[in-house]
Amino acid sequence: MDPIGIVLGVASALSWGGSDFAGGLASRAIGSFTTATITQVIGFAALSVVTFVAAESTPDQAEMAWSLAAGVGGAIASASLYRALAVGEMSLVAPLTGAVGAGVPVLASFALGERVGPLQATGIGCALGAVVVVSLGSRTGPTSWRVLPLAAAAGLGFAFFYVAMDRATAVSGHLWLPLLMARGSAAGVFVVLAAVTRAASLGAASRFLPLLVIVGLTDLGGSLFFMLANASGPLSIAVVLSSLYPVTTALLAWLVLRERLGRPQLARPWLPPRRGRLQRRPGRRPRRTASRSSTSSGRGRRCR
């Protein structure tokens, strides 16, 4: 992969990481289903305008099938991810989702005959290890264990999205039409479910419309950067670079929400130190100890 492809893969990780963080905030405010529905529709509307201007040729049946299937996988992934981000810690959910979402497509690409050099294979291993390490330092309380199935479902959904979009673009070389069809099928799934279940709260969402627009556009940007990176090199490298997005999400959760990151997650000297035994706990008065003079004179007793 050329340097431009690497930059595009990292840009995808930054865009998706910011989208997941903002989507997690929105999910906690208005619900995960409402967030996923509105953001998918926003992304589809923006992508429709760009695709119309691009005026690509008519897609064939194989491209349509792979693109529509990728959208369904992306819908499952988005719904599971936003739900997990709403009820769990972002610094745990995002790395677990990224690890599953990256590992499965890499194995699939190798099974389909893709070959990479020793240096590229080393880079893939290091990047996958980094995503896993980010998840090791998270706390595993009752809430964390509850979100593990949701994080796994999101990761598998994203893994299928990666592979299906790679197959769709390999058929005809289109860029915008596969994205449009995938986003259209995902938005269609959410709109139908919203109409049937009436679970989406549009009235409450209107107050958070700017945040939802940011989520929809950054999620779309992540998909676009991933496809451009995939067009510049092997699928395995594009997937691994794009799957570094949990680092962005975990950092934003630490900086903005003050979620505690363990040392394996971010071994940096500027992490806040652990609370030591000698640090005063809030709301507790320090114990009084006898002075040296009173102890020596026998009038006081040493406090334990």
C-alpha positions as CSV (number, residue, x, y, z in Angstrom):
1,M,0.0,0.0,0.0
2,D,1.3,3.4,-0.9
3,P,1.6,6.3,1.6
4,I,-1.6,7.9,0.4
5,G,-3.5,4.7,1.2
6,I,-2.0,4.6,4.7
7,V,-3.1,8.2,5.3
8,L,-6.6,7.4,4.0
9,G,-6.8,4.4,6.4
10,V,-5.8,6.5,9.4
11,A,-8.3,9.2,8.3
12,S,-11.0,6.5,8.3
13,A,-10.0,5.5,11.8
14,L,-10.1,9.1,13.0
15,S,-13.5,9.8,11.4
16,W,-15.1,6.6,12.6
17,G,-13.7,7.1,16.1
18,G,-15.1,10.6,16.4
19,S,-18.5,9.3,15.0
20,D,-18.7,6.5,17.5
21,F,-17.9,8.9,20.4
22,A,-20.5,11.4,19.3
23,G,-23.0,8.6,18.5
24,G,-22.5,7.3,22.0
25,L,-23.3,10.7,23.5
26,A,-26.4,10.9,21.3
27,S,-27.5,7.4,22.3
28,R,-27.3,8.2,25.9
29,A,-29.5,11.2,25.4
30,I,-32.2,10.0,22.9
31,G,-31.7,6.3,22.7
32,S,-29.6,4.1,20.4
33,F,-32.3,3.2,17.9
34,T,-33.3,6.8,17.3
35,T,-29.6,7.8,16.9
36,A,-28.9,5.0,14.4
37,T,-32.1,5.7,12.4
38,I,-31.6,9.4,12.0
39,T,-27.8,9.3,11.3
40,Q,-28.3,6.6,8.6
41,V,-30.9,8.8,6.9
42,I,-28.6,11.8,7.2
43,G,-25.8,9.9,5.6
44,F,-28.0,8.6,2.8
45,A,-29.3,12.1,2.0
46,A,-25.8,13.6,1.8
47,L,-24.5,10.6,-0.2
48,S,-27.4,10.9,-2.7
49,V,-26.3,14.4,-3.7
50,V,-22.7,13.4,-4.2
51,T,-23.6,10.3,-6.2
52,F,-25.9,12.3,-8.4
53,V,-23.1,14.7,-9.2
54,A,-20.5,11.9,-9.8
55,A,-22.8,10.2,-12.3
56,E,-21.2,6.8,-12.3
57,S,-22.4,4.1,-14.7
58,T,-25.2,1.7,-14.0
59,P,-24.2,-1.1,-11.5
60,D,-24.7,-4.7,-12.3
61,Q,-26.6,-7.3,-10.3
62,A,-23.5,-8.6,-8.4
63,E,-22.5,-5.2,-7.3
64,M,-26.0,-4.4,-6.2
65,A,-26.3,-7.6,-4.2
66,W,-23.0,-7.1,-2.4
67,S,-23.7,-3.4,-1.7
68,L,-27.2,-4.1,-0.3
69,A,-25.9,-6.9,1.8
70,A,-23.2,-4.7,3.2
71,G,-25.8,-2.2,4.2
72,V,-27.7,-4.8,6.2
73,G,-24.5,-5.8,7.9
74,G,-23.7,-2.2,8.6
75,A,-27.2,-1.6,10.0
76,I,-26.8,-4.5,12.5
77,A,-23.4,-3.3,13.4
78,S,-24.6,0.3,14.0
79,A,-27.6,-0.7,16.1
80,S,-25.5,-3.0,18.3
81,L,-22.7,-0.5,18.6
82,Y,-24.8,2.4,19.6
83,R,-26.7,0.3,22.1
84,A,-23.5,-0.9,23.6
85,L,-22.1,2.6,23.8
86,A,-25.3,3.9,25.5
87,V,-25.2,1.3,28.3
88,G,-21.4,0.6,28.6
89,E,-18.1,2.3,28.8
90,M,-16.9,3.7,25.4
91,S,-13.3,2.8,26.3
92,L,-14.3,-0.9,26.5
93,V,-17.0,-1.2,23.8
94,A,-15.1,0.4,21.0
95,P,-11.9,-1.6,21.3
96,L,-13.7,-4.9,21.5
97,T,-15.8,-4.0,18.5
98,G,-12.7,-3.0,16.6
99,A,-10.8,-6.2,17.5
100,V,-13.6,-8.4,16.2
101,G,-14.3,-6.2,13.2
102,A,-10.6,-6.2,12.1
103,G,-9.6,-9.8,12.8
104,V,-12.4,-11.5,10.9
105,P,-11.9,-9.6,7.6
106,V,-8.1,-10.1,7.8
107,L,-8.6,-13.9,8.1
108,A,-11.2,-13.8,5.3
109,S,-8.9,-11.9,3.0
110,F,-6.1,-14.4,3.5
111,A,-8.6,-17.3,2.9
112,L,-9.6,-15.6,-0.4
113,G,-6.0,-15.7,-1.5
114,E,-4.7,-12.3,-0.6
115,R,-1.0,-12.2,0.0
116,V,1.1,-9.6,1.8
117,G,4.8,-9.2,2.4
118,P,6.6,-9.9,5.7
119,L,6.8,-6.2,6.6
120,Q,3.1,-5.7,5.9
121,A,2.2,-8.8,7.9
122,T,4.2,-7.5,10.8
123,G,2.4,-4.2,10.6
124,I,-1.0,-5.9,10.5
125,G,-0.1,-7.9,13.6
126,C,1.1,-4.9,15.5
127,A,-2.0,-2.9,14.6
128,L,-4.3,-5.7,15.6
129,G,-2.4,-6.1,18.9
130,A,-2.8,-2.4,19.5
131,V,-6.5,-2.6,19.2
132,V,-6.7,-5.6,21.6
133,V,-4.4,-3.9,24.1
134,V,-6.6,-0.9,24.2
135,S,-9.4,-3.1,25.4
136,L,-7.4,-4.9,28.1
137,G,-7.2,-2.1,30.5
138,S,-10.9,-1.4,30.7
139,R,-12.9,-2.2,33.8
140,T,-15.0,-5.4,33.7
141,G,-17.9,-4.6,36.1
142,P,-21.4,-6.0,35.7
143,T,-22.3,-3.4,33.0
144,S,-19.2,-4.2,31.0
145,W,-19.9,-7.9,30.8
146,R,-23.5,-7.1,29.7
147,V,-22.3,-5.3,26.6
148,L,-19.9,-8.0,25.4
149,P,-22.6,-9.7,23.1
150,L,-23.5,-6.3,21.7
151,A,-19.9,-5.4,21.0
152,A,-19.3,-8.8,19.4
153,A,-22.4,-8.4,17.2
154,A,-21.2,-5.0,16.2
155,G,-17.8,-6.3,15.3
156,L,-19.2,-9.1,13.2
157,G,-21.5,-6.7,11.4
158,F,-18.6,-4.4,10.6
159,A,-16.5,-7.3,9.5
160,F,-19.2,-8.4,7.0
161,F,-19.5,-4.7,5.8
162,Y,-15.7,-4.6,5.1
163,V,-15.7,-7.8,3.1
164,A,-19.0,-7.1,1.2
165,M,-17.9,-3.6,0.2
166,D,-14.6,-5.0,-1.1
167,R,-16.5,-7.5,-3.2
168,A,-18.9,-4.8,-4.5
169,T,-16.1,-2.5,-5.6
170,A,-14.1,-5.3,-7.1
171,V,-16.9,-6.0,-9.6
172,S,-17.1,-2.7,-11.4
173,G,-14.6,-0.3,-9.7
174,H,-17.4,2.1,-8.6
175,L,-16.9,4.2,-5.5
176,W,-20.1,6.2,-4.8
177,L,-22.8,3.8,-6.0
178,P,-21.8,0.9,-3.7
179,L,-21.7,3.4,-0.8
180,L,-25.1,4.8,-1.8
181,M,-26.8,1.4,-2.1
182,A,-25.2,0.2,1.2
183,R,-26.3,3.3,3.1
184,G,-29.7,3.2,1.4
185,S,-30.4,-0.4,2.5
186,A,-29.2,0.4,6.1
187,A,-31.4,3.5,6.3
188,G,-34.3,1.5,4.8
189,V,-34.0,-1.2,7.5
190,F,-34.1,1.4,10.3
191,V,-36.9,3.4,8.7
192,V,-39.1,0.3,8.3
193,L,-38.4,-0.8,11.9
194,A,-39.1,2.7,13.2
195,A,-42.5,2.7,11.4
196,V,-43.5,-0.7,12.6
197,T,-42.3,-0.4,16.2
198,R,-42.6,3.4,16.7
199,A,-39.5,3.2,18.8
200,A,-37.8,6.3,17.3
201,S,-38.4,9.5,19.2
202,L,-38.2,12.2,16.6
203,G,-39.4,15.0,18.9
204,A,-36.6,14.4,21.4
205,A,-34.1,14.1,18.6
206,S,-34.8,17.6,17.2
207,R,-32.9,19.1,20.1
208,F,-29.8,17.1,19.2
209,L,-29.9,17.6,15.5
210,P,-26.5,19.2,15.1
211,L,-24.9,16.3,17.0
212,L,-26.7,13.8,14.9
213,V,-25.6,15.5,11.7
214,I,-22.0,15.3,12.9
215,V,-22.5,11.6,13.7
216,G,-24.0,10.9,10.3
217,L,-21.4,12.8,8.3
218,T,-18.3,11.5,10.2
219,D,-19.7,7.9,9.9
220,L,-20.1,8.4,6.1
221,G,-16.6,9.9,6.0
222,G,-15.1,6.9,7.7
223,S,-16.7,4.6,5.1
224,L,-15.5,6.7,2.2
225,F,-11.9,6.9,3.5
226,F,-12.0,3.1,4.1
227,M,-13.1,2.4,0.5
228,L,-10.4,4.8,-0.9
229,A,-7.8,3.1,1.3
230,N,-9.0,-0.3,0.1
231,A,-8.7,0.8,-3.5
232,S,-5.0,1.8,-2.8
233,G,-3.9,-1.6,-1.5
234,P,-4.8,-5.0,0.1
235,L,-8.1,-5.3,2.0
236,S,-6.3,-6.6,5.1
237,I,-4.2,-3.5,5.5
238,A,-7.1,-1.1,4.8
239,V,-9.2,-2.9,7.4
240,V,-6.5,-2.9,10.1
241,L,-5.8,0.8,9.6
242,S,-9.4,1.7,9.7
243,S,-10.0,-0.5,12.7
244,L,-7.7,1.7,14.8
245,Y,-10.8,3.9,15.4
246,P,-11.2,2.6,19.0
247,V,-8.1,4.5,20.0
248,T,-9.8,7.8,18.9
249,T,-13.0,6.8,20.8
250,A,-11.2,5.8,23.9
251,L,-9.1,9.0,24.0
252,L,-12.2,11.2,23.5
253,A,-14.0,9.3,26.3
254,W,-11.0,9.8,28.6
255,L,-10.6,13.5,27.7
256,V,-14.3,14.5,27.6
257,L,-16.1,12.0,29.9
258,R,-13.1,11.3,32.2
259,E,-13.6,7.5,31.7
260,R,-10.6,5.8,33.4
261,L,-8.2,4.1,31.1
262,G,-6.0,1.3,32.4
263,R,-2.2,1.3,31.9
264,P,-2.4,-1.4,29.1
265,Q,-4.8,0.9,27.2
266,L,-2.5,3.9,27.0
267,A,0.9,3.5,28.5
268,R,1.8,7.2,28.5
269,P,3.6,9.3,31.1
270,W,0.8,11.9,31.0
271,L,-1.9,9.6,32.3
272,P,-3.3,10.7,35.7
273,P,-1.6,8.8,38.5
274,R,-3.5,6.2,40.5
275,R,-4.8,7.2,43.9
276,G,-2.3,6.3,46.5
277,R,-2.7,5.4,50.1
278,L,-1.3,8.7,51.2
279,Q,-3.7,10.8,49.1
280,R,-6.6,12.3,50.9
281,R,-10.0,10.9,49.9
282,P,-12.7,13.5,49.3
283,G,-15.1,13.9,52.2
284,R,-12.8,12.3,54.8
285,R,-10.8,14.3,57.4
286,P,-7.2,13.4,58.0
287,R,-6.4,11.6,61.2
288,R,-4.7,13.7,63.9
289,T,-1.4,12.5,65.1
290,A,0.4,13.5,68.2
291,S,3.2,15.9,67.9
292,R,6.8,14.9,68.6
293,S,7.1,17.1,71.6
294,S,4.0,15.7,73.3
295,T,5.1,12.2,72.6
296,S,8.5,12.8,74.1
297,S,7.1,14.3,77.2
298,G,4.7,11.4,77.8
299,R,1.6,13.6,77.6
300,G,0.3,12.3,74.3
301,R,-0.2,8.9,72.7
302,R,0.8,8.0,69.1
303,C,-2.2,7.6,66.9
304,R,-2.3,4.5,64.6
